[in-house]
C-alpha cells in the first residue's frame, strides 16, 4: 500500500492543470461617419456681438447611427452649450462596426460656433474712364507724379508726360489734382459708362518758386486784328511774280517797291527800315539781293505769308509794319507790321 501511494504521488507531480485560452478584446473595425448635421441656432446676442465658442461633448451613437445621448464635457457658456446639445441630437451617423458588426459607440465631438461672413454681391456696374493732362502754368512743362482723385475715391497718378487715366463710376465727377510744390485744382467732368472721356487740361501754379525761377501771370498775346494771308498756292500762281513770294506780296493794298533798284518795300508810306520781316520768329536783316534782285527766300520753303498792316504786338519789336512767314512743314514767322503814316 505504501509503495502504491508513493507511485501515485510521483505520477501526480508531472500532471499540469489546463487553463482556458484568453478571449480576444472586441475591435472597432469601422468608425461612424457624420451624414447629416443640421446647424445650431446661434444665440442672437452672441451673434450680434460677434462672439464665437467651442463646446466639447461626448456623443453616444446606437447601432443604427442615431444619437442617444449628448454630454457636455468642456462647456463654453450656457446658451452656447444648450444650442450645441440641441443641434447634435439631430445629427445622423453611419453605424459604427465592432468586429465587422454594427454596434453602439461613444465618440468625442467639438461643436464650433463660427460666424460665416458672406460677401455682399454688388450690382454689376460699368466703369467709365477719364483721361487728361496736367502741366505747369507759365511754361507748359508736364507735371509728373501729380495725384488725381475724384469724389468716389478713385485715384490715379500722372506719368512722365503729365498724362493720367482714371477709372471711376459713371456720372458727374469732380476731379481734384494736387502735386508737391503746386497749388490744388478741381475739374468737373461728366463720365459716361463704358466710354473714355478726356478732361480739359489742368494748369497747376507753383507755390514754391526756386531762386532761378519766377512766375508772372498774364494773358496769352493775341494776333493783330487785321491780317492778310497768302497761301503757298497763291504765292506761286500770282501773275508776274516769277516764283518770288515777295513779288506776290507787292500786289497787296498799301505796298510798293522802292525806286532805283533799292530792293526794298514801302508799306503805307513808312520807311523800309521800319518794316520788320520774320522767318520762324527770327528777323531777316536783308530781304532782297542787291540791285533789286529777287528775295532771299525761296517760295518752295514757305507754307504761307501773313501780312499785318498794323496793330501788331510788342513781341515783334520796334516796327511800323509786320509780316511773318511760315516755312513748309512747321510754323514760322516772317511778318511786316506797320501803321498808316503820312509823309
Secondary structure, DSSP 8 states (H G I E B T S, - for coil): -HHHHHHHHHHHTT-------------EEE---EEE-------HHHHHHT--EEEEEEEEE-TTSBEEEEEEEE---HHHHHHHHHHHTT-EE---EETTEE--EEEEEEEEE--------------EEEEEEEEETTT--B-TT-EEE-TT--EEE--TTSEEEEEE-SEEEEEEEE-TTB--EEEEEEE-TTSEEE---EEE-BSS--TT------------S--EEEEHHHHHHSTT-TT-HHHHHTTSTTEEE-TTT---EEETTB-GGGEEEEETTEE-S--B-GGG--BSS-GGGEEEEEEE-S---GGG-S-SEEEEEEETTS-----BB------
